[in-house]
Amino acid sequence: MILKKLVENKAKAVKAASLELYNLTAKKKNRLLGKIASILLFKSKDILRANAIDMENGRKTGLSVSLLDRLLLNEKRIEMMVAGIKEVSALNDPVGVLYDKKHMPNGLKVERMRVPLGAIGIIYEARPNVTIDAAVLCLKAGNSVLLRGGSEALNSNKALVTVIKKALKMSGLPSSCVEFIDTADRAAVDIMIKQEKYLDVIIPRGGQEMIRYIIEKSSVPVIAHGEGNCHIYVGKAADLKVAGDIVFNAKTQRPSVCNAAEKLLVHKDIAAKFLPAILKRLADYGVEIRADKAVRTIYKKAKAATESDWYKEYHDLIIGVKQVKSIEEAIKHINTYGSHHSDAVVSKDKNACRKFLREVDSAVVFSNTSTRFNDGFELGLGAEIGISTQKLHARGPMGLTELTSSKFIVTGSGQVRK
């Protein structure tokens, strides 16, 4: 009962605060973001000390290497948070923008206006940087936010929310514009997703089991951040050096994240030329190769891939490799086994690239570049609230515009309907 009241009160406070943010000017919002960035740097040592506690606890409880990487904060990652805040601050404020204007035959002027979503609930795991990204994007788009981070990052998130609340207070805004459920009790999530009276939308970020659970149980509308079973298809007209560099970057640069490549598909005509060098390069880095029979005849050190491998998001130094006979087979494989997140083609054949970009049903599709670029910061959004793999309201990295809705503005001069 105490936990239920705690979550309900925070949700109620966030809803009330959303009304104060609704009409906040872009200038005031940008000043607030500037204060968050400044305090974040000033308090970086306190934040890193809190994160060190979480890291130590994570090691003791046996968190995987990939989860520890997601949990880790250091000076560089704090600097990246600050850079993200500055990018968001520099972006145009979507709130209040009028678009899709038209004049009706009866003289009515019809327009649409961008408006905040309202009070947003965000549930996420392991990554404390999400605390800053989520709060900053929500605030710039005129939304209040209720945060519920993973228990493994509890101390880090508390320190980060303290920074945000200090900036809100200094800006003369209610501290409840950003609230944080500071308990490791998982029952808090069940209570939070039933706050339809106060929360306008829930955005979950984490594993598929958690996301499916929230979609099934929530009485608040959900925008889901999907898993990243991401593919790279190397076509028969690919520049093999370029392809090798892209595959290596997409798999190894940060294997624990959702836009890392998990599968490599290679056209049969270039497989014997391309695979030995790239698979040795990956293996030398520590990547485990799981491959189909055709690939294993070329690279004999690979393990046999199972049917379940083609569906898996590894979050680790593992890659599934398959030889395909055509671009059509590659596209069919991706649309069948992929998670509709990030998929790439590498080819000098422009027609093949256009076909891949058009027919692969994913949130972001790449031509001749790494899947690691599916990121709000990298795609010019400043930061992201998540990467939506669903099709309603938002798809792909969710930035400022995706955190708004719209309303119709209709202006007349005395017209009445006949």
HUGI-V407498 format. One record per residue. PSI is psi in whole degrees, -180 to 180 (999 if undefined). Layout:
# HUGI-V407498
psi=[PSI | PSI]
This chain:
# HUGI-V407498
psi=[-38 | -44 | -42 | -44 | -40 | -50 | -44 | -43 | -40 | -42 | -41 | -42 | -39 | -41 | -44 | -41 | -31 | -31 | -31 | -28 | -21 | -44 | 18 | 135 | 157 | -38 | -44 | -38 | -40 | -35 | -40 | -46 | -38 | -39 | -41 | -46 | -44 | -45 | -34 | -45 | -43 | -36 | 16 | -37 | -40 | -41 | -44 | -34 | -42 | -41 | -35 | -35 | -45 | -41 | -43 | -44 | -39 | -42 | -40 | -35 | 0 | 30 | 145 | 164 | -41 | -39 | -37 | -37 | -40 | -33 | -29 | 134 | 143 | -179 | -41 | -42 | -33 | -41 | -36 | -37 | -46 | -42 | -40 | -41 | -44 | -37 | -44 | -42 | -36 | -16 | 152 | 139 | 120 | -20 | 130 | -6 | 132 | 136 | 174 | 48 | 142 | 156 | 128 | 159 | -28 | 6 | -7 | 138 | 123 | 127 | 166 | 143 | 135 | 131 | 154 | 153 | -34 | -115 | 118 | 137 | 128 | 125 | 124 | 166 | 144 | -41 | 102 | -22 | -24 | -31 | -47 | -48 | -47 | -47 | -45 | -45 | -44 | -46 | -43 | -33 | 9 | 18 | 147 | 165 | 138 | 118 | 139 | 97 | 171 | 149 | -29 | -19 | 21 | -48 | -41 | -46 | -38 | -45 | -40 | -40 | -34 | -41 | -47 | -44 | -35 | -42 | -40 | -45 | -44 | -25 | 1 | 25 | 156 | 135 | -20 | 5 | -29 | 116 | 154 | 130 | 99 | 59 | 147 | -4 | 117 | -17 | -20 | -34 | -44 | -36 | -43 | -41 | 3 | 12 | 50 | -20 | -28 | -31 | 136 | -27 | 150 | 133 | 108 | 140 | 120 | -157 | 158 | -32 | -45 | -43 | -44 | -41 | -46 | -42 | -42 | -36 | -20 | 138 | 0 | 140 | 143 | 134 | 113 | 138 | 112 | 168 | 163 | 80 | 82 | 144 | 150 | 125 | 121 | 110 | 171 | -17 | 19 | 148 | 114 | -31 | -46 | -45 | -43 | -44 | -39 | -47 | -46 | -44 | -47 | -31 | -40 | -19 | -38 | 84 | -14 | -7 | 166 | -16 | 12 | 145 | 132 | -21 | 145 | 122 | 132 | 133 | 140 | -30 | -22 | 3 | -47 | -30 | -41 | -44 | -44 | -45 | -47 | -36 | -34 | -42 | -44 | -45 | -39 | -28 | -14 | 10 | 131 | 129 | 124 | 121 | 163 | 177 | -42 | -41 | -37 | -21 | -23 | -42 | 97 | -12 | -8 | 148 | 157 | 129 | 142 | 168 | -39 | -26 | -38 | -20 | -13 | 142 | 111 | -35 | 34 | 176 | 67 | 142 | 139 | 135 | 134 | 140 | 137 | 155 | -21 | 167 | -32 | -42 | -39 | -47 | -44 | -42 | -45 | -46 | -23 | -48 | -19 | 173 | 10 | 37 | -79 | 124 | 146 | 151 | 141 | 114 | 149 | -3 | 107 | -36 | -39 | -41 | -44 | -41 | -46 | -48 | -35 | -38 | -18 | 124 | 73 | 161 | -40 | 128 | 134 | 149 | 119 | 42 | 170 | 144 | -16 | -13 | -2 | 84 | 135 | -44 | -46 | -27 | 16 | 15 | -4 | -53 | -178 | 153 | -15 | 176 | 105 | 132 | 7 | 176 | -13 | 137 | -56 | 147 | 136 | -164 | 132 | 108 | -150 | -50 | -38 | -13 | 17 | 162 | -162 | 160 | 153 | 138 | 117 | 123 | 127 | -175 | 42 | 7 | 144 | 148 | 135 | 999]
